[in-house]
């Protein structure tokens, strides 16, 4: 009976020891002793166990160091992954911008200009028209005039146009309608019309820049393919007083000190606009050069000059 009790207590103790999880940092294990081993075999066994414990401890420390390094590396990898995703998104945006810019690139020196391009309404959004229309309708001479609707319809046709030649026709039509509107008004009303038109162009500045850029590009309008507009030069001795004054006024603007070539191109093209044909080509080159010089002006006062 006593043997059964002893067996049961031993089994219980054995089962309780199995459930204990070993902790390598607890310091528990074989008791240290200062006694010399009784024989050489025991000494070798103790030395082998000691080396084994040291290797196991070094292995655990190495794993802990590698785990800490892996955590730091993973944090860096996550950071680099975020950077890569951000760069990929920026690259996609730049590619879209580049594709858009390819449709509006200025190809004045290209012999294979493509007339088709993306409409301004697609790139720059809708026009801001209604406020300017209401302001023009407030002028007595234009209250019932169909010229107001014709003007804005012509402008809408410009922003929806995808053909360079057709765009130039719309611009010329808009200029003619604008002249007719001014002829309808008196002196005071004309000043109001000028102010309304200036505000209308300011609100739709992006459309204006894009349309002028497209209209000023080299196309096949000119029948003489050997004509080079960039080399159009005139004899300055034949210039009129007003033309000389215009040239001197432009060179006197501080922001245009380094733009002598552009000023010479503008003045020479303006002088020769009705010489040798291709007047339409020269006209739109004048518009393009004028807008370029305006963009170079740093102040509004210089732009007005």
Phi and psi restraints in degrees (value plus and minus 20) as a CYANA .aco file:
   2 UNK   PHI     -88.7   -48.7
   2 UNK   PSI     -54.4   -14.4
   3 UNK   PHI     -86.3   -46.3
   3 UNK   PSI     -54.4   -14.4
   4 UNK   PHI     -86.7   -46.7
   4 UNK   PSI     -61.5   -21.5
   5 UNK   PHI     -83.9   -43.9
   5 UNK   PSI     -61.2   -21.2
   6 UNK   PHI     -84.7   -44.7
   6 UNK   PSI     -60.9   -20.9
   7 UNK   PHI     -84.0   -44.0
   7 UNK   PSI     -62.3   -22.3
   8 UNK   PHI     -85.1   -45.1
   8 UNK   PSI     -60.8   -20.8
   9 UNK   PHI     -86.5   -46.5
   9 UNK   PSI     -56.7   -16.7
  10 UNK   PHI     -85.6   -45.6
  10 UNK   PSI     -60.3   -20.3
  11 UNK   PHI     -84.6   -44.6
  11 UNK   PSI     -60.8   -20.8
  12 UNK   PHI     -84.1   -44.1
  12 UNK   PSI     -62.0   -22.0
  13 UNK   PHI     -84.9   -44.9
  13 UNK   PSI     -58.8   -18.8
  14 UNK   PHI     -85.4   -45.4
  14 UNK   PSI     -62.0   -22.0
  15 UNK   PHI     -87.4   -47.4
  15 UNK   PSI     -55.7   -15.7
  16 UNK   PHI     -88.9   -48.9
  16 UNK   PSI     -52.9   -12.9
  17 UNK   PHI     -90.3   -50.3
  17 UNK   PSI     -49.5    -9.5
  18 UNK   PHI     -86.8   -46.8
  18 UNK   PSI     -55.6   -15.6
  19 UNK   PHI     -95.7   -55.7
  19 UNK   PSI     -31.4     8.6
  20 UNK   PHI     -98.6   -58.6
  20 UNK   PSI     104.6   144.6
  21 UNK   PHI    -105.3   -65.3
  21 UNK   PSI     110.2   150.2
  22 UNK   PHI     -93.6   -53.6
  22 UNK   PSI     111.6   151.6
  23 UNK   PHI    -130.9   -90.9
  23 UNK   PSI      93.7   133.7
  24 UNK   PHI     -86.7   -46.7
  24 UNK   PSI     -36.6     3.4
  25 UNK   PHI    -116.9   -76.9
  25 UNK   PSI     -15.9    24.1
  26 UNK   PHI     -97.1   -57.1
  26 UNK   PSI     -40.4    -0.4
  27 UNK   PHI      60.0   100.0
  27 UNK   PSI     -18.1    21.9
  28 UNK   PHI    -100.7   -60.7
  28 UNK   PSI     130.9   170.9
  29 UNK   PHI     135.3   175.3
  29 UNK   PSI    -169.6  -129.6
  30 UNK   PHI     -85.9   -45.9
  30 UNK   PSI     116.3   156.3
  31 UNK   PHI     -88.0   -48.0
  31 UNK   PSI     118.3   158.3
  32 UNK   PHI     -93.8   -53.8
  32 UNK   PSI     126.7   166.7
  33 UNK   PHI    -163.4  -123.4
  33 UNK   PSI     125.5   165.5
  34 UNK   PHI    -117.9   -77.9
  34 UNK   PSI     -19.1    20.9
  35 UNK   PHI     -96.2   -56.2
  35 UNK   PSI     122.1   162.1
  36 UNK   PHI     -90.5   -50.5
  36 UNK   PSI     124.1   164.1
  37 UNK   PHI     -82.4   -42.4
  37 UNK   PSI     124.7   164.7
  38 UNK   PHI     -88.6   -48.6
  38 UNK   PSI     -46.1    -6.1
  39 UNK   PHI    -168.1  -128.1
  39 UNK   PSI     153.9   193.9
  40 UNK   PHI     -88.4   -48.4
  40 UNK   PSI     -55.5   -15.5
  41 UNK   PHI     -83.0   -43.0
  41 UNK   PSI     -62.5   -22.5
  42 UNK   PHI     -85.4   -45.4
  42 UNK   PSI     -58.5   -18.5
  43 UNK   PHI     -83.9   -43.9
  43 UNK   PSI     -62.4   -22.4
  44 UNK   PHI     -84.6   -44.6
  44 UNK   PSI     -59.3   -19.3
  45 UNK   PHI     -85.0   -45.0
  45 UNK   PSI     -63.4   -23.4
  46 UNK   PHI     -82.5   -42.5
  46 UNK   PSI     -62.6   -22.6
  47 UNK   PHI     -84.9   -44.9
  47 UNK   PSI     -59.4   -19.4
  48 UNK   PHI     -84.9   -44.9
  48 UNK   PSI     -61.2   -21.2
  49 UNK   PHI     -85.9   -45.9
  49 UNK   PSI     -59.4   -19.4
  50 UNK   PHI     -82.2   -42.2
  50 UNK   PSI     -65.0   -25.0
  51 UNK   PHI     -84.6   -44.6
  51 UNK   PSI     -56.9   -16.9
  52 UNK   PHI     -83.7   -43.7
  52 UNK   PSI     -62.9   -22.9
  53 UNK   PHI     -83.8   -43.8
  53 UNK   PSI     -58.9   -18.9
  54 UNK   PHI     -85.6   -45.6
  54 UNK   PSI     -63.3   -23.3
  55 UNK   PHI     -82.7   -42.7
  55 UNK   PSI     -61.6   -21.6
  56 UNK   PHI     -85.0   -45.0
  56 UNK   PSI     -60.5   -20.5
  57 UNK   PHI     -85.8   -45.8
  57 UNK   PSI     -62.7   -22.7
  58 UNK   PHI     -84.6   -44.6
  58 UNK   PSI     -57.2   -17.2
  59 UNK   PHI     -84.0   -44.0
  59 UNK   PSI     -63.0   -23.0
  60 UNK   PHI     -85.0   -45.0
  60 UNK   PSI     -63.1   -23.1
  61 UNK   PHI     -82.5   -42.5
  61 UNK   PSI     -59.7   -19.7
  62 UNK   PHI     -83.6   -43.6
  62 UNK   PSI     -61.5   -21.5
  63 UNK   PHI     -83.0   -43.0
  63 UNK   PSI     -61.2   -21.2
  64 UNK   PHI     -83.6   -43.6
  64 UNK   PSI     -61.8   -21.8
  65 UNK   PHI     -84.9   -44.9
  65 UNK   PSI     -61.3   -21.3
  66 UNK   PHI     -87.3   -47.3
  66 UNK   PSI     -55.7   -15.7
  67 UNK   PHI     -85.3   -45.3
  67 UNK   PSI     -61.3   -21.3
  68 UNK   PHI     -84.4   -44.4
  68 UNK   PSI     -61.7   -21.7
  69 UNK   PHI     -84.9   -44.9
  69 UNK   PSI     -56.5   -16.5
  70 UNK   PHI     -86.2   -46.2
  70 UNK   PSI     -57.9   -17.9
  71 UNK   PHI     -82.7   -42.7
  71 UNK   PSI     -64.6   -24.6
  72 UNK   PHI     -84.8   -44.8
  72 UNK   PSI     -60.7   -20.7
  73 UNK   PHI     -85.7   -45.7
  73 UNK   PSI     -58.3   -18.3
  74 UNK   PHI     -86.3   -46.3
  74 UNK   PSI     -58.4   -18.4
  75 UNK   PHI     -82.4   -42.4
  75 UNK   PSI     -60.6   -20.6
  76 UNK   PHI     -86.9   -46.9
  76 UNK   PSI     -59.9   -19.9
  77 UNK   PHI     -82.7   -42.7
  77 UNK   PSI     -61.4   -21.4
  78 UNK   PHI     -82.9   -42.9
  78 UNK   PSI     -60.7   -20.7
  79 UNK   PHI     -84.9   -44.9
  79 UNK   PSI     -63.7   -23.7
  80 UNK   PHI     -85.5   -45.5
  80 UNK   PSI     -54.1   -14.1
  81 UNK   PHI     -84.2   -44.2
  81 UNK   PSI     -62.8   -22.8
  82 UNK   PHI     -82.1   -42.1
  82 UNK   PSI     -61.5   -21.5
  83 UNK   PHI     -82.9   -42.9
  83 UNK   PSI     -62.1   -22.1
  84 UNK   PHI     -83.6   -43.6
  84 UNK   PSI     -62.7   -22.7
  85 UNK   PHI     -82.5   -42.5
  85 UNK   PSI     -62.6   -22.6
  86 UNK   PHI     -83.8   -43.8
  86 UNK   PSI     -62.0   -22.0
  87 UNK   PHI     -86.2   -46.2
  87 UNK   PSI     -56.6   -16.6
  88 UNK   PHI     -84.6   -44.6
  88 UNK   PSI     -60.2   -20.2
  89 UNK   PHI     -86.1   -46.1
  89 UNK   PSI     -62.1   -22.1
  90 UNK   PHI     -85.6   -45.6
  90 UNK   PSI     -57.5   -17.5
  91 UNK   PHI     -82.7   -42.7
  91 UNK   PSI     -62.6   -22.6
  92 UNK   PHI     -82.5   -42.5
  92 UNK   PSI     -60.2   -20.2
  93 UNK   PHI     -83.7   -43.7
  93 UNK   PSI     -64.9   -24.9
  94 UNK   PHI     -84.7   -44.7
  94 UNK   PSI     -55.0   -15.0
  95 UNK   PHI     -85.4   -45.4
  95 UNK   PSI     -59.6   -19.6
  96 UNK   PHI     -84.9   -44.9
  96 UNK   PSI     -62.5   -22.5
  97 UNK   PHI     -83.7   -43.7
  97 UNK   PSI     -60.2   -20.2
  98 UNK   PHI     -85.0   -45.0
  98 UNK   PSI     -61.1   -21.1
  99 UNK   PHI     -83.8   -43.8
  99 UNK   PSI     -57.8   -17.8
 100 UNK   PHI     -86.6   -46.6
 100 UNK   PSI     -62.7   -22.7
 101 UNK   PHI     -86.1   -46.1
 101 UNK   PSI     -48.5    -8.5
 102 UNK   PHI     -84.3   -44.3
 102 UNK   PSI     -47.0    -7.0
 103 UNK   PHI    -101.8   -61.8
 103 UNK   PSI     -38.6     1.4
 104 UNK   PHI    -136.8   -96.8
 104 UNK   PSI      -7.9    32.1
 105 UNK   PHI     -83.7   -43.7
 105 UNK   PSI     122.4   162.4
 106 UNK   PHI    -101.4   -61.4
 106 UNK   PSI      92.1   132.1
 107 UNK   PHI    -132.4   -92.4
 107 UNK   PSI      28.7    68.7
 108 UNK   PHI     -82.5   -42.5
 108 UNK   PSI     -54.0   -14.0
 109 UNK   PHI    -114.4   -74.4
 109 UNK   PSI     -12.3    27.7
 110 UNK   PHI    -110.1   -70.1
 110 UNK   PSI     116.1   156.1
 111 UNK   PHI    -106.8   -66.8
 111 UNK   PSI     -26.8    13.2
 112 UNK   PHI    -143.6  -103.6
 112 UNK   PSI      36.5    76.5
 113 UNK   PHI     -90.1   -50.1
 113 UNK   PSI     114.3   154.3
 114 UNK   PHI    -115.7   -75.7
 114 UNK   PSI     103.6   143.6
 115 UNK   PHI     -90.9   -50.9
 115 UNK   PSI     -46.9    -6.9
 116 UNK   PHI    -102.1   -62.1
 116 UNK   PSI     123.6   163.6
 117 UNK   PHI    -174.9  -134.9
 117 UNK   PSI     148.5   188.5
 118 UNK   PHI     -92.0   -52.0
 118 UNK   PSI     118.0   158.0
 119 UNK   PHI     -87.6   -47.6
 119 UNK   PSI     132.0   172.0
 120 UNK   PHI     -85.0   -45.0
 120 UNK   PSI     -52.8   -12.8
 121 UNK   PHI     -83.2   -43.2
 121 UNK   PSI     -52.0   -12.0
 122 UNK   PHI     -93.4   -53.4
 122 UNK   PSI     -55.9   -15.9
 123 UNK   PHI    -107.2   -67.2
 123 UNK   PSI     -63.8   -23.8
 124 UNK   PHI    -126.8   -86.8
 124 UNK   PSI     -18.8    21.2
 125 UNK   PHI      66.6   106.6
 125 UNK   PSI    -194.6  -154.6
 126 UNK   PHI     -93.6   -53.6
 126 UNK   PSI     140.6   180.6
 127 UNK   PHI     -99.0   -59.0
 127 UNK   PSI     133.7   173.7
 128 UNK   PHI    -119.9   -79.9
 128 UNK   PSI      80.0   120.0
 129 UNK   PHI    -135.3   -95.3
 129 UNK   PSI     -61.4   -21.4
 130 UNK   PHI     -77.6   -37.6
 130 UNK   PSI     -61.0   -21.0
 131 UNK   PHI     -83.5   -43.5
 131 UNK   PSI     -64.8   -24.8
 132 UNK   PHI     -86.1   -46.1
 132 UNK   PSI     -56.5   -16.5
 133 UNK   PHI     -82.2   -42.2
 133 UNK   PSI     -65.0   -25.0
 134 UNK   PHI     -83.7   -43.7
 134 UNK   PSI     -59.2   -19.2
 135 UNK   PHI     -85.4   -45.4
 135 UNK   PSI     -59.6   -19.6
 136 UNK   PHI     -87.8   -47.8
 136 UNK   PSI     -56.0   -16.0
 137 UNK   PHI     -87.9   -47.9
 137 UNK   PSI     -41.9    -1.9
 138 UNK   PHI     -93.2   -53.2
 138 UNK   PSI     -36.1     3.9
 139 UNK   PHI     -98.4   -58.4
 139 UNK   PSI     111.0   151.0
 140 UNK   PHI     -78.0   -38.0
 140 UNK   PSI     -63.7   -23.7
 141 UNK   PHI     -90.3   -50.3
 141 UNK   PSI     -36.2     3.8
 142 UNK   PHI    -132.6   -92.6
 142 UNK   PSI     -14.8    25.2
 143 UNK   PHI     -80.4   -40.4
 143 UNK   PSI     -61.4   -21.4
 144 UNK   PHI    -134.1   -94.1
 144 UNK   PSI      -9.8    30.2
 145 UNK   PHI     -97.7   -57.7
 145 UNK   PSI     114.5   154.5
 146 UNK   PHI     -94.1   -54.1
 146 UNK   PSI     -29.3    10.7
 147 UNK   PHI     -84.4   -44.4
 147 UNK   PSI     -50.3   -10.3
 148 UNK   PHI     -84.3   -44.3
 148 UNK   PSI     -68.6   -28.6
 149 UNK   PHI     -85.1   -45.1
 149 UNK   PSI     -58.1   -18.1
 150 UNK   PHI     -83.4   -43.4
 150 UNK   PSI     -58.8   -18.8
 151 UNK   PHI     -82.4   -42.4
 151 UNK   PSI     -70.4   -30.4
 152 UNK   PHI     -91.3   -51.3
 152 UNK   PSI     -50.8   -10.8
 153 UNK   PHI     -85.8   -45.8
 153 UNK   PSI     -57.1   -17.1
 154 UNK   PHI     -87.4   -47.4
 154 UNK   PSI     -58.1   -18.1
 155 UNK   PHI     -86.5   -46.5
 155 UNK   PSI     -60.8   -20.8
 156 UNK   PHI     -80.7   -40.7
 156 UNK   PSI     -58.4   -18.4
 157 UNK   PHI     -84.1   -44.1
 157 UNK   PSI     -52.6   -12.6
 158 UNK   PHI     -84.9   -44.9
 158 UNK   PSI     -67.5   -27.5
 159 UNK   PHI     -92.5   -52.5
 159 UNK   PSI     -37.4     2.6
 160 UNK   PHI    -118.0   -78.0
 160 UNK   PSI     -24.7    15.3
 161 UNK   PHI     -96.6   -56.6
 161 UNK   PSI     124.2   164.2
 162 UNK   PHI    -143.5  -103.5
 162 UNK   PSI     -12.6    27.4
 163 UNK   PHI    -141.5  -101.5
 163 UNK   PSI     111.8   151.8
 164 UNK   PHI     -84.4   -44.4
 164 UNK   PSI     -65.2   -25.2
 165 UNK   PHI     -84.7   -44.7
 165 UNK   PSI     -63.8   -23.8
 166 UNK   PHI     -86.1   -46.1
 166 UNK   PSI     -55.7   -15.7
 167 UNK   PHI     -81.5   -41.5
 167 UNK   PSI     -61.2   -21.2
 168 UNK   PHI     -83.8   -43.8
 168 UNK   PSI     -56.8   -16.8
 169 UNK   PHI     -85.8   -45.8
 169 UNK   PSI     -60.2   -20.2
 170 UNK   PHI     -84.0   -44.0
 170 UNK   PSI     -58.9   -18.9
 171 UNK   PHI     -85.6   -45.6
 171 UNK   PSI     -64.9   -24.9
 172 UNK   PHI     -82.7   -42.7
 172 UNK   PSI     -58.7   -18.7
 173 UNK   PHI     -84.2   -44.2
 173 UNK   PSI     -60.9   -20.9
 174 UNK   PHI     -84.2   -44.2
 174 UNK   PSI     -59.4   -19.4
 175 UNK   PHI     -83.5   -43.5
 175 UNK   PSI     -62.3   -22.3
 176 UNK   PHI     -84.1   -44.1
 176 UNK   PSI     -61.2   -21.2
 177 UNK   PHI     -86.7   -46.7
 177 UNK   PSI     -58.4   -18.4
 178 UNK   PHI     -81.9   -41.9
 178 UNK   PSI     -61.3   -21.3
 179 UNK   PHI     -83.8   -43.8
 179 UNK   PSI     -58.7   -18.7
 180 UNK   PHI     -86.5   -46.5
 180 UNK   PSI     -57.3   -17.3
 181 UNK   PHI     -83.4   -43.4
 181 UNK   PSI     -62.8   -22.8
 182 UNK   PHI     -86.4   -46.4
 182 UNK   PSI     -56.9   -16.9
 183 UNK   PHI     -86.5   -46.5
 183 UNK   PSI     -47.8    -7.8
 184 UNK   PHI     -93.1   -53.1
 184 UNK   PSI     -46.7    -6.7
 185 UNK   PHI    -114.3   -74.3
 185 UNK   PSI     139.3   179.3
 186 UNK   PHI    -102.9   -62.9
 186 UNK   PSI    -192.7  -152.7
 187 UNK   PHI     -84.4   -44.4
 187 UNK   PSI     -67.1   -27.1
 188 UNK   PHI     -87.5   -47.5
 188 UNK   PSI     -62.7   -22.7
 189 UNK   PHI     -86.4   -46.4
 189 UNK   PSI     -50.6   -10.6
 190 UNK   PHI     -82.3   -42.3
 190 UNK   PSI     -61.3   -21.3
 191 UNK   PHI     -81.4   -41.4
 191 UNK   PSI     -58.4   -18.4
 192 UNK   PHI     -84.7   -44.7
 192 UNK   PSI     -60.8   -20.8
 193 UNK   PHI     -83.4   -43.4
 193 UNK   PSI     -62.3   -22.3
 194 UNK   PHI     -77.6   -37.6
 194 UNK   PSI     -64.6   -24.6
 195 UNK   PHI     -86.1   -46.1
 195 UNK   PSI     -60.7   -20.7
 196 UNK   PHI     -86.1   -46.1
 196 UNK   PSI     -61.9   -21.9
 197 UNK   PHI     -84.8   -44.8
 197 UNK   PSI     -60.6   -20.6
 198 UNK   PHI     -83.4   -43.4
 198 UNK   PSI     -61.6   -21.6
 199 UNK   PHI     -86.8   -46.8
 199 UNK   PSI     -57.8   -17.8
 200 UNK   PHI     -83.1   -43.1
 200 UNK   PSI     -62.6   -22.6
 201 UNK   PHI     -88.1   -48.1
 201 UNK   PSI     -54.7   -14.7
 202 UNK   PHI     -86.9   -46.9
 202 UNK   PSI     -61.1   -21.1
 203 UNK   PHI     -88.2   -48.2
 203 UNK   PSI     -46.1    -6.1
 204 UNK   PHI    -138.0   -98.0
 204 UNK   PSI      22.1    62.1
 205 UNK   PHI     -82.8   -42.8
 205 UNK   PSI     -60.2   -20.2
 206 UNK   PHI     -83.9   -43.9
 206 UNK   PSI     -58.7   -18.7
 207 UNK   PHI     -83.9   -43.9
 207 UNK   PSI     -63.0   -23.0
 208 UNK   PHI     -81.5   -41.5
 208 UNK   PSI     -66.0   -26.0
 209 UNK   PHI     -83.0   -43.0
 209 UNK   PSI     -64.2   -24.2
 210 UNK   PHI     -85.5   -45.5
 210 UNK   PSI     -65.1   -25.1
 211 UNK   PHI     -85.4   -45.4
 211 UNK   PSI     -62.8   -22.8
 212 UNK   PHI     -84.8   -44.8
 212 UNK   PSI     -55.2   -15.2
 213 UNK   PHI     -86.3   -46.3
 213 UNK   PSI     -63.1   -23.1
 214 UNK   PHI     -89.3   -49.3
 214 UNK   PSI     -61.4   -21.4
 215 UNK   PHI     -90.6   -50.6
 215 UNK   PSI     -49.0    -9.0
 216 UNK   PHI    -104.6   -64.6
 216 UNK   PSI     -23.3    16.7
 217 UNK   PHI     -95.0   -55.0
 217 UNK   PSI     132.4   172.4
 218 UNK   PHI     -86.1   -46.1
 218 UNK   PSI     111.2   151.2
 219 UNK   PHI    -154.5  -114.5
 219 UNK   PSI    -190.1  -150.1
 220 UNK   PHI    -116.2   -76.2
 220 UNK   PSI       3.4    43.4
 221 UNK   PHI     -84.2   -44.2
 221 UNK   PSI     -62.3   -22.3
 222 UNK   PHI     -94.4   -54.4
 222 UNK   PSI     110.9   150.9
 223 UNK   PHI     -98.3   -58.3
 223 UNK   PSI     -44.2    -4.2
 224 UNK   PHI    -108.8   -68.8
 224 UNK   PSI      81.9   121.9
 225 UNK   PHI     -91.2   -51.2
 225 UNK   PSI     -38.6     1.4
 226 UNK   PHI    -107.0   -67.0
 226 UNK   PSI     -23.9    16.1
 227 UNK   PHI     -91.9   -51.9
 227 UNK   PSI     109.2   149.2
 228 UNK   PHI    -135.3   -95.3
 228 UNK   PSI      86.2   126.2
 229 UNK   PHI     -91.3   -51.3
 229 UNK   PSI     -48.6    -8.6
 230 UNK   PHI     -86.7   -46.7
 230 UNK   PSI     -39.5     0.5
 231 UNK   PHI    -123.1   -83.1
 231 UNK   PSI      -7.5    32.5
 232 UNK   PHI     -90.3   -50.3
 232 UNK   PSI      95.2   135.2
 233 UNK   PHI    -150.4  -110.4
 233 UNK   PSI     129.8   169.8
 234 UNK   PHI    -146.3  -106.3
 234 UNK   PSI     143.7   183.7
 235 UNK   PHI     -99.1   -59.1
 235 UNK   PSI      97.5   137.5
 236 UNK   PHI     -85.2   -45.2
 236 UNK   PSI     -40.8    -0.8
 237 UNK   PHI     -89.2   -49.2
 237 UNK   PSI     -39.9     0.1
 238 UNK   PHI    -114.5   -74.5
 238 UNK   PSI     -18.8    21.2
 239 UNK   PHI     -94.1   -54.1
 239 UNK   PSI     126.5   166.5
 240 UNK   PHI     -99.3   -59.3
 240 UNK   PSI     150.3   190.3
 241 UNK   PHI     -83.2   -43.2
 241 UNK   PSI     -59.2   -19.2
 242 UNK   PHI     -87.5   -47.5
 242 UNK   PSI     -55.8   -15.8
 243 UNK   PHI     -88.3   -48.3
 243 UNK   PSI     -59.9   -19.9
 244 UNK   PHI     -85.2   -45.2
 244 UNK   PSI     -60.0   -20.0
 245 UNK   PHI     -84.7   -44.7
 245 UNK   PSI     -59.2   -19.2
 246 UNK   PHI     -83.2   -43.2
 246 UNK   PSI     -62.7   -22.7
 247 UNK   PHI     -85.3   -45.3
 247 UNK   PSI     -63.4   -23.4
 248 UNK   PHI     -86.6   -46.6
 248 UNK   PSI     -55.0   -15.0
 249 UNK   PHI     -85.7   -45.7
 249 UNK   PSI     -58.7   -18.7
 250 UNK   PHI     -88.9   -48.9
 250 UNK   PSI     -62.8   -22.8
 251 UNK   PHI     -88.2   -48.2
 251 UNK   PSI     -38.8     1.2
 252 UNK   PHI    -100.7   -60.7
 252 UNK   PSI     -32.6     7.4
 253 UNK   PHI     -95.0   -55.0
 253 UNK   PSI     110.0   150.0
 254 UNK   PHI     -81.5   -41.5
 254 UNK   PSI     -60.4   -20.4
 255 UNK   PHI     -89.1   -49.1
 255 UNK   PSI     -35.8     4.2
 256 UNK   PHI    -128.4   -88.4
 256 UNK   PSI       0.7    40.7
 257 UNK   PHI     -82.4   -42.4
 257 UNK   PSI     -56.1   -16.1
 258 UNK   PHI    -116.7   -76.7
 258 UNK   PSI      -5.0    35.0
 259 UNK   PHI    -133.8   -93.8
 259 UNK   PSI      19.0    59.0
 260 UNK   PHI     -82.2   -42.2
 260 UNK   PSI     -59.2   -19.2
 261 UNK   PHI     -83.8   -43.8
 261 UNK   PSI     -62.6   -22.6
 262 UNK   PHI     -84.6   -44.6
 262 UNK   PSI     -59.9   -19.9
 263 UNK   PHI     -84.8   -44.8
 263 UNK   PSI     -62.9   -22.9
 264 UNK   PHI     -83.0   -43.0
 264 UNK   PSI     -61.2   -21.2
 265 UNK   PHI     -82.6   -42.6
 265 UNK   PSI     -62.4   -22.4
 266 UNK   PHI     -84.0   -44.0
 266 UNK   PSI     -67.6   -27.6
 267 UNK   PHI     -87.3   -47.3
 267 UNK   PSI     -63.4   -23.4
 268 UNK   PHI     -87.0   -47.0
 268 UNK   PSI     -59.5   -19.5
 269 UNK   PHI     -88.3   -48.3
 269 UNK   PSI     -58.5   -18.5
 270 UNK   PHI     -83.3   -43.3
 270 UNK   PSI     -59.4   -19.4
 271 UNK   PHI     -87.8   -47.8
 271 UNK   PSI     -58.5   -18.5
 272 UNK   PHI    -118.7   -78.7
 272 UNK   PSI      -0.2    39.8
 273 UNK   PHI     -85.1   -45.1
 273 UNK   PSI     -46.4    -6.4
 274 UNK   PHI    -130.3   -90.3
 274 UNK   PSI      -2.7    37.3
 275 UNK   PHI    -131.5   -91.5
 275 UNK   PSI     111.0   151.0
 276 UNK   PHI      55.6    95.6
 276 UNK   PSI      -3.1    36.9
 277 UNK   PHI      57.9    97.9
 277 UNK   PSI    -192.3  -152.3
 278 UNK   PHI      35.7    75.7
 278 UNK   PSI      21.4    61.4
 279 UNK   PHI     -84.1   -44.1
 279 UNK   PSI     -57.4   -17.4
 280 UNK   PHI     -84.6   -44.6
 280 UNK   PSI     -61.6   -21.6
 281 UNK   PHI     -81.4   -41.4
 281 UNK   PSI     -63.3   -23.3
 282 UNK   PHI     -88.6   -48.6
 282 UNK   PSI     -57.1   -17.1
 283 UNK   PHI     -80.2   -40.2
 283 UNK   PSI     -66.5   -26.5
 284 UNK   PHI     -93.2   -53.2
 284 UNK   PSI     -44.4    -4.4
 285 UNK   PHI     -88.5   -48.5
 285 UNK   PSI     -57.9   -17.9
 286 UNK   PHI     -81.9   -41.9
 286 UNK   PSI     -63.5   -23.5
 287 UNK   PHI     -82.2   -42.2
 287 UNK   PSI     -61.5   -21.5
 288 UNK   PHI     -85.3   -45.3
 288 UNK   PSI     -64.2   -24.2
 289 UNK   PHI     -86.0   -46.0
 289 UNK   PSI     -57.9   -17.9
 290 UNK   PHI     -82.9   -42.9
 290 UNK   PSI     -64.1   -24.1
 291 UNK   PHI     -85.7   -45.7
 291 UNK   PSI     -56.4   -16.4
 292 UNK   PHI     -83.6   -43.6
 292 UNK   PSI     -63.7   -23.7
 293 UNK   PHI     -87.6   -47.6
 293 UNK   PSI     -55.8   -15.8
 294 UNK   PHI     -84.0   -44.0
 294 UNK   PSI     -60.2   -20.2
 295 UNK   PHI     -86.4   -46.4
 295 UNK   PSI     -46.9    -6.9
 296 UNK   PHI     -97.4   -57.4
 296 UNK   PSI     -39.9     0.1
 297 UNK   PHI     -90.7   -50.7
 297 UNK   PSI     114.9   154.9
 298 UNK   PHI    -108.5   -68.5
 298 UNK   PSI     -42.5    -2.5
 299 UNK   PHI    -143.4  -103.4
 299 UNK   PSI     138.9   178.9
 300 UNK   PHI     -87.4   -47.4
 300 UNK   PSI     -51.9   -11.9
 301 UNK   PHI     -84.8   -44.8
 301 UNK   PSI     -59.5   -19.5
 302 UNK   PHI     -87.0   -47.0
 302 UNK   PSI     -56.0   -16.0
 303 UNK   PHI     -84.3   -44.3
 303 UNK   PSI     -57.5   -17.5
 304 UNK   PHI     -87.3   -47.3
 304 UNK   PSI     -53.4   -13.4
